[in-house]
């Protein structure tokens, strides 16, 4: 069993990056804009959403965000984690 100290910051960042890539790909497949999804999530602007989807400025989607995005895009949350290796 791995312990917390064995999980590198690089691995965590890779996971965040893969999630962002998948969210963006799925959103684009459905021809939705960042603004449309951000507003549907309850944000007043798309700024946070844009930064999280681009994995910039230290912004990342949390579990609540992913739940909302999966409902808005009508996809299983599992799709956001495809191709990600956590071990």
Residue pairs with C-beta under 8 A, 6 or more apart in sequence:
2 87
11 86
14 84
14 85
15 84
15 86
16 55
16 60
16 61
17 55
18 81
18 82
18 83
18 84
19 60
19 61
19 66
19 80
19 81
19 84
20 52
20 53
20 54
20 55
20 60
20 61
22 79
22 80
22 81
22 82
22 83
23 53
23 61
23 66
23 69
23 80
24 53
24 54
26 73
26 75
26 79
26 80
27 34
27 37
27 53
27 69
27 73
30 73
32 72
32 73
33 46
34 46
34 49
34 50
34 53
35 46
35 49
37 49
37 69
37 72
37 73
38 45
38 46
38 48
38 49
38 50
39 46
40 68
40 72
41 49
41 65
41 68
41 69
41 72
42 68
43 49
48 59
51 57
51 59
52 59
52 60
52 61
52 65
53 61
61 69
66 77
66 80
67 77
69 80
70 76
70 77
70 79
70 80
